[in-house]
């Protein structure tokens, strides 16, 4: 019982640390629209990590932020923070990225309709 309680406290503390880090990243950042104009893309990472008290048990954490593909500097900064500040050992990180602002797609009409 004590081991399960300790594990819950460790996971809770880890989540609080991640939350505090995310809040600090949000304080002085340019608008999301301005970032998208600078070719930032919506990046989603599924982070699989081992629990500190039970290393053979894996847990999943979903991280999502605007980042620049293919180098992903924001993700690398977050993963560096994870490895230095959190106890859960990283097992695997899966990354997906897509541009939110894309060139417009035009289709030309063969006719024109006038309405009053």
C-alpha atoms as one frame of an Amber mdcrd trajectory, in Angstrom:
protein
   0.000   0.000   0.000   2.806   2.418   0.882   4.579   1.671  -2.413   1.416
   2.423  -4.440   0.898   5.642  -2.471   4.514   6.706  -3.062   4.205   5.941
  -6.766   1.059   8.088  -6.953   2.843  10.956  -5.205   5.813  10.697  -7.581
   3.545  10.750 -10.645   1.545  13.672  -9.201   4.745  15.634  -8.484   5.988
  14.902 -12.006   2.723  16.194 -13.495   2.934  19.349 -11.352   6.497  19.922
 -12.562   5.429  19.497 -16.210   2.503  21.882 -15.651   4.778  24.523 -14.066
   7.253  24.177 -16.950   4.450  24.559 -19.519   3.126  27.683 -17.758   6.607
  29.224 -17.752   6.914  28.538 -21.493   3.577  30.302 -22.131   4.419  33.553
 -20.335   6.474  35.461 -22.913   5.794  33.900 -26.277   4.623  35.461 -29.531
   1.134  34.732 -30.763   0.445  31.342 -32.304  -0.601  32.977 -35.567   2.726
  34.842 -35.830   4.561  31.567 -35.226   2.558  29.810 -37.929   3.559  32.509
 -40.394   7.194  31.706 -39.521   6.637  28.072 -40.628   5.929  26.663 -37.171
   3.806  23.523 -37.391   1.488  21.823 -34.942   3.653  19.077 -33.477   2.307
  16.223 -31.390   4.587  13.823 -29.545   3.575  10.668 -27.721   6.159  10.155
 -24.998   6.357   6.644 -23.566   8.263   6.518 -20.297   8.920   4.106 -17.452
   7.432   4.791 -14.038  10.126   5.696 -11.492   9.040   3.100  -8.895   8.141
   0.409 -11.444  10.537   0.753 -14.425   8.967  -2.201 -16.267   5.582  -0.414
 -16.374   5.250   2.116 -19.187   3.063   5.219 -19.209   2.095   7.507 -22.083
   2.190  11.317 -22.102   0.910  13.415 -25.036   2.777  16.678 -25.712   1.508
  19.211 -28.269   3.034  22.545 -29.236   3.916  24.650 -32.278   7.415  23.704
 -33.443   9.654  23.888 -36.511   9.982  20.645 -38.467  12.253  18.702 -39.040
  14.613  19.896 -36.262  11.921  20.345 -33.542  13.849  22.697 -31.207  10.895
  23.190 -28.827  10.399  19.432 -28.465  14.117  18.890 -27.897  14.074  21.585
 -25.184  11.125  19.865 -23.490  12.781  16.427 -23.690  15.996  17.870 -22.239
  13.929  19.328 -19.381  12.287  15.917 -18.917  15.611  14.065 -18.681  17.161
  16.550 -16.243  14.169  17.284 -13.994  11.876  14.240 -13.980  12.466  10.729
 -12.708  10.618   8.783 -15.418  13.102   7.329 -17.929  12.170   7.950 -21.570
  11.449   4.785 -23.538  10.236   6.037 -26.928   9.033   9.307 -28.470   6.735
   9.278 -31.523   6.377  12.580 -33.374   3.798  13.833 -35.889   3.717  17.310
 -37.419   1.483  19.211 -39.824   1.265  22.786 -41.109  -1.873  24.610 -40.008
  -1.570  27.455 -42.500  -1.300  26.110 -46.034  -1.414  27.749 -49.440  -4.958
  28.250 -50.618  -6.400  25.824 -53.095  -8.268  27.478 -55.943 -10.752  25.869
 -58.251 -11.967  27.894 -61.207 -15.620  27.943 -62.147 -16.904  27.485 -65.635
 -19.685  30.046 -65.123 -20.905  32.942 -63.030 -24.211  33.356 -61.207 -25.542
  36.802 -60.362 -27.948  37.152 -57.464 -29.606  40.560 -57.092
